[in-house]
Amino acid sequence: MEPMPEQSPHHAYPDHWEADVVLRDGGTARIRPITTDDAERLVSFYEQVSDESKYYRFFAPYPRLSDRDVHRFTHHDYVDRVGLAVTIGGEFIGTVRYDRINEQGRPASAPADEAEVAFLVQDAHQGRGVASALLEHIAAVARERGIRRFAAEVLPANNKMIKVFRDGGYTQRRSFEDGSVHLTLDLEPTEKSLAVQRGREQRAEARSVQRLLAPGSVAVIGTGRTPGGVGRTVLRNLLASGYTGRAYAVNRAFDEGLATLDGVPAHRSLGEIDEQVDLAVIAVPAHRVPEAVADCGEHGVQGLVVLSAGYAERGAEGRELQRELVRQARSYGMRIIGPNAFGIINTAESVRLNASLAPESPARGRIGLFTQSGAIGIALLSGLHRRGAGLSSFISAGNRADVSGNDFLQYSFEDPDTDVALLYLESLGNPRKFNRLARRTAAVKPVVVVKGARHSGSTPPGHAVPVSRIPDATVSALMRQAGVIRVDTVTEMVDAGLLLAGQPLPAGPRVAILGNSESLGLLTYDACLAEGLRPRPPIDLTTAASPQDFRDALAEALADGTCDAVIVTAIPWVGENGEAETGDGQVLAAALHKAVAGGSAKPVAVVHVEIGGLAEALAAASSTAAPRPRTVTPAADRPQTATTTLPTDPARSTAPATREASPAPAPNTGPAPATREASPTPGADPATPEATPAPEAATGPEAATGPGRIPAYPAAERAVRALAEAVKYAQWRRQAAVPGKIPEFLDDTIDEPGAAALIEEQLATAPDPRGRALTHDEARELLGRYGIDVRPTLPAPDPGAAVAAAARLGYPVALKTTAPHLRHRADLGGVRLDIADEEALRRAYGELTDLLGKPAELLPVVQAMAPRGVDTVVRASIDAAAGAVLSFGLAGAPSELLGDTAHRLVPATDRDAAELIRSIRAAPVLFGWRGSAPVDTAALEELLLRLSRLVDDHPEVVSVALEPVVVAPQGLTVLGASVRLAPPPARSDLGPRRLPNY
């Protein structure tokens, strides 16, 4: 176990430097400061280092450490002399040390800002990214202690160490002196160093999940001796899935003579197995889990799936047991799924792993599924199976003590077998990181999320996460900004996933509707309008339509350049005797697939109502057709027969077309359905919410969800909602291909140093260490440093003062109260506008005080009138969990009541600002609604960008509200502003890589 830290004579032990990290191969290790208790560990570590590595470290043969060396390397003041160690199983595998030096290279103290740094990594662990992780952490420690540069002497032959420095991304200088390479690294993080760090993080965390999902061998610990029970069930499911690796049953209660169980070797402990086990599934009572974890760690197991319950879901005592479980597993370099997990599944042909409680392994497909709830996981697996959908991978994380949705996104981003990632989340452990990973993943494949526990106001049991004050509507808006498809229910998630996994992305919102029911076509048309799509009048094939008629109509619609997607509606054919014909469901499915067999670049969905026979065909069969294009160019820009293919491999993926197809205008009234002459052959049959198979498809576990399958839905609203999500996502993809920019012209009008000086001065004089609210004049001065002009106000404690203020400002003026309970409440009568002269001002003053109270209570002020326009509200705030958020809406009670506010993460780009003002429901008011003059939205966008820049440059500005901002046809006026300063919250996304400790 790890040593207990003791106090340094110079500085307290910095426990915040301790961190768990994921190494390049997916294993974990712990980084911590070296203490005086580490002497034996240091000596043992050094004895296992090769003579060559020792030579590279000390530039001379150095077979052993002297007592003086051991004392020097284990005694630090944690300021001028710092040593960090990487440990696995409590033993050192790598060390790094810095010593502060002066300009002459001699030992020094602050204010000297340079340090000499040296690394040593055990040979058996070289190549795992140990030195790279140590460099990130020692650099962060050095910056915290006021060190700005590292100096290092490296032998020219030590290419590995030179590469560590070179690839770190820091600004560096190199020279050759006295037979060695002299390197100087500036420790200030750069865009390149941050990109390098995040790239390493992505590869390491993806690899750690890949090791769990593709083990070469699996041991089920806690396998029962009799049928039934959790462990025996998992073993049965593992074998039934056709797992390609080696499986073992482990239970300390097995009889000594028991050699096999269910056809696999049976052992009483992992030590009896003559090979290293990659994955252990633990299904023993919680009080026996520590023993099992220790057995796994001591025998080289790489990862754990803990099915056992009795942890954080049981309260404070269980939460501490859970934390100890994570600490124990990570000390051995293992990652955990669980505890209280449902299990994991990988359908890849080379693996075929079902290490879960799901009795039937899902078919192979292109959907990756992550869930924090076992019950929801069961429901999703069952629902996908009923709909004939397949999965590439499945993780049920349970209490999510270690492996989380963020890790799943890292894995899904580069998994070539996954085209769509579905996540059911009940909490976000690191919202900033989730947003960053989701944005990157969504740029190459769809990410669909359902967020549970949205309104409960509490964290689900077992999920320890940072507290966020932002409402769920804001969370949803920020997810949309990152390209995440946020839906409300797991049914909607499956609906969207099936469409996105099996169909190309639409080039625009124009929808063709065709089918054999006029009424169902009208319902689909109405649903399209409600979801913001642009449907064409439905084509009614009549109830006599045959499968061939469906095929011809669909082929015609797919070739039509005026639509971007097609919805096929189908009802049972009614015979002459008035009874529904059963027909042959596969005939209709075959006809539809033949229509799209030419490789159409448009998505197709089917809406069906009680068609017997087709449901089974849709659910059981799977497509063997060639993959269809995943993305298209806009219809207006391509020949009707041309297609564009988007690779599904993210490493080779390219962005889709950046220009949206010119949409056809939607009619203002209901459609006049077109009628198509149908052949007399009775129509085909039916469908349920399954996916349409190709006629050649065979049943079984092969590729059940993928390009070429047509998703089917039992209701028009569900199909249209899924299509609408695909349209919005495709539009986001096209826009994301050309990122927005922060206009450079702002730099010439922004005084960042001046603002920083003002902020430092105000915080230094704040009576409350938690910060303070600025006065009106202080807020005006700070905002003015960023080119945000706030119209001045003058106090009016009595009528005479009001008259003097008006004379100074010039008529016409406004008289308004600033009392907290009346501020921004014009509906309560606290504002008088367009006061033209002194007489009117005195009269208004008297009316105000007679109505609302004494001047001392009302705190009235006088302000010059602004040009008429639309009253809006612009805000920015910093949430400790999510980061800085920029918000916009119209001023007034209706917008507040309806929650009509848009949000974007800071820093906002020009595109973010433009989208922000256009995404509220009341946006038409800004653009000339009902004959009014359009306002100056360009000035409004500039204001948003300036405020975004302010809070991004100065995280001490934790809250800003500009209200109202009157936007006129020419220019805008900020009439009110409030600013709050506080010490900035710590940011977990800018430091060195580390795993969260929940």
Buried (B, 14 or more C-beta within 10 A) or exposed (E): EBBEBEEBEEBEBBEEBBBBBBBBBBBBBBBBBBBBEBBEBBBEBBEBBEEEBBBBBEBEEBEEBEEEBBEBBBBBBBBBBBBBBBBBEEBBBBBBBBBBBEEEEEEBEEEBBBBBBBBBBBEEBBEBBBBBBBBBBBBBBBBBBEBBBBBBBBBEEBEBBBEBBBEBBBBBEEEEEEEBBBBBBBBEBBEEBEEBBBEBBBBBBBBBBBBBBBBBBBBBBBBBBEEEBBBBBBBBBBBEBEBEBBBBBBBBEBEEEBEEBBEBBBBBBBEEBEEEBBBBBBBBEBEBBBEBBBBBBEBBBBBBBBBBBBBBBBEEEBBEBBBBBBBBBBBBBBBBBBBBBBBBBBBBEEBBBBBBBBEEBBBBBBBBBBBBBBEBBBBBBEBBBBBBBBBBBBBBBBBBBBBBBBBBBBBBBBBBBBBBBBBBBBBBBBBBBBBBBBBBBBBBBBBBBBBBBBEEEEBBBBBBBBEBEBBEBBBBBBBBBBBBBBBEEBBBBBBBBBBBBBBBBBBBBBBBBBBBBBBBBBBBBBBBBEBEBBBBBBBBBBBBBBBBBBBBBBBBBBBBBBBBBBBBBBBBBBEEEEEBBBBBBBBBBBBBBBBBBEBBBBBBBBBBBBBBBBBBBBBBBBBBBEBBBBBBBBBBBBEEEEBBBBBBEBEEBEBBBEEBBEBBEBBEEEBEBBEBEBBEBBBBBBBBBBBBBBBEBEEEBBBBBBBBBBBBBBBBBBBBBBBBBBBBBBBBBBBBEEEBEBBEEBEEEBEBEBBBEBBEEBBEEBEEEEBBBBEBEBBBBBBBBBBBEBBBBBBBEEBEBBBBBBEEBEBBBBBBBBBEEBBBBBEEEBBBBEBEEBEBBBBBBEEBBEEBEEBEEBBBBBBBBBEEBBBBBBBBBBBBBBBBBBBBBBBBEEBBEEEBBBBBBBBBBBBBBBBBBBBBBBBEBBEEEEEBEEBBBEBBBBBBBBBBBBBBBBBBBBBBBBBBBBBBBEBBBBBBBBBBBBEBBEEBEEBBBBBBBB
